[in-house]
Amino acid sequence: GVDVPGQALSCVIIDRLPFASPGDPVLAARIEALRRGGGNPFAEHQLPQAVIALKQGAGRLIRGSSDRGVLVVCDPRLLRKSYGHTFLASLPPMARTRDIAEVRAFFAEPAAP
């Protein structure tokens, strides 16, 4: 990953929730092993791994106490799927909006010194 501290990075855009590719042979083997053991591969492996990846993406935005910015997650599954709350609950406390006017207002505010 790239570390861009301070005002140089003010927006991180995540187009899709970061689930691993189901075609990955390592993932396929883990899924099969969990199924054989009676587990739930999605709940026990795929979802937790995707949550960690999203948190890491969000962490690129806020590196220090004076950093500020906007995290944009474009994937509608965040709000439409039952597992979306798991992703949201994993993120640090922050204002949430779907209103572009609020985002513009955020960027119009001067950053705290």
C-alpha positions as CSV (number, residue, x, y, z in Angstrom):
1,G,0.0,0.0,0.0
2,V,0.9,3.6,-0.3
3,D,1.2,5.9,2.7
4,V,0.1,9.4,1.9
5,P,-0.2,11.3,5.2
6,G,-1.9,14.7,5.8
7,Q,-3.9,16.8,3.3
8,A,-2.4,15.2,0.3
9,L,-5.0,12.4,0.7
10,S,-8.5,13.6,1.4
11,C,-10.7,10.9,-0.3
12,V,-10.5,7.2,-0.6
13,I,-13.0,5.6,-3.0
14,I,-13.8,1.9,-2.7
15,D,-15.8,0.7,-5.6
16,R,-16.7,-2.8,-4.4
17,L,-16.6,-4.5,-1.0
18,P,-13.2,-6.3,-0.9
19,F,-14.3,-9.9,-1.1
20,A,-11.6,-12.3,-2.4
21,S,-12.2,-13.7,-5.8
22,P,-14.1,-17.0,-5.6
23,G,-11.9,-18.3,-8.4
24,D,-8.8,-18.2,-6.2
25,P,-7.7,-21.8,-5.6
26,V,-6.5,-21.1,-2.1
27,L,-9.8,-19.5,-1.2
28,A,-11.7,-22.4,-2.8
29,A,-9.7,-24.9,-0.7
30,R,-10.4,-23.0,2.5
31,I,-14.1,-22.9,1.6
32,E,-14.2,-26.6,1.0
33,A,-12.4,-27.4,4.2
34,L,-14.8,-25.2,6.2
35,R,-17.8,-26.9,4.5
36,R,-16.4,-30.4,5.2
37,G,-16.0,-29.4,8.9
38,G,-19.6,-28.2,9.0
39,G,-18.7,-24.5,9.0
40,N,-20.1,-21.5,7.2
41,P,-17.4,-20.3,4.8
42,F,-19.0,-17.0,4.2
43,A,-19.5,-16.1,7.9
44,E,-16.3,-17.7,9.2
45,H,-13.8,-16.7,6.5
46,Q,-15.0,-14.6,3.5
47,L,-16.8,-11.9,5.5
48,P,-14.1,-11.4,8.2
49,Q,-11.4,-11.2,5.6
50,A,-13.3,-8.6,3.5
51,V,-14.0,-6.6,6.7
52,I,-10.3,-6.5,7.5
53,A,-9.5,-5.4,3.9
54,L,-12.1,-2.6,4.1
55,K,-10.7,-1.4,7.4
56,Q,-7.2,-1.3,5.9
57,G,-8.5,0.7,3.0
58,A,-10.2,3.2,5.3
59,G,-7.0,3.3,7.4
60,R,-5.2,4.8,4.4
61,L,-7.3,7.9,4.8
62,I,-6.8,8.7,8.5
63,R,-3.2,8.2,9.5
64,G,-2.9,10.7,12.2
65,S,-5.0,12.8,14.6
66,S,-5.0,15.8,12.3
67,D,-6.0,13.9,9.2
68,R,-9.5,14.3,7.8
69,G,-11.2,13.1,4.7
70,V,-14.0,11.3,3.0
71,L,-14.4,7.5,2.6
72,V,-16.6,6.6,-0.3
73,V,-17.9,3.1,-0.5
74,C,-19.8,2.7,-3.8
75,D,-21.0,-0.9,-3.3
76,P,-24.8,-1.0,-2.7
77,R,-24.4,-4.2,-0.8
78,L,-23.2,-2.1,2.1
79,L,-26.7,-1.0,2.8
80,R,-28.8,-3.6,1.0
81,K,-27.3,-6.9,2.4
82,S,-27.7,-8.1,5.9
83,Y,-23.9,-8.3,6.3
84,G,-23.5,-4.6,5.5
85,H,-23.8,-3.7,9.1
86,T,-20.8,-5.8,9.9
87,F,-18.7,-3.7,7.6
88,L,-20.1,-0.4,9.0
89,A,-19.6,-1.5,12.6
90,S,-15.9,-2.2,11.9
91,L,-15.2,1.3,10.7
92,P,-14.0,4.0,13.1
93,P,-16.7,6.5,14.3
94,M,-17.4,8.9,11.5
95,A,-20.3,10.9,10.1
96,R,-22.2,9.0,7.4
97,T,-24.2,10.5,4.5
98,R,-25.5,9.7,1.1
99,D,-25.9,13.4,0.4
100,I,-23.3,14.9,-2.0
101,A,-24.1,18.4,-0.6
102,E,-22.9,17.3,2.8
103,V,-19.7,16.0,1.3
104,R,-19.1,19.3,-0.6
105,A,-19.7,21.2,2.7
106,F,-17.2,19.0,4.4
107,F,-14.5,19.8,1.8
108,A,-15.4,23.6,2.0
109,E,-14.7,23.6,5.8
110,P,-11.2,24.6,6.7
111,A,-9.1,21.9,8.2
112,A,-8.3,22.3,11.9
113,P,-4.7,23.5,12.6
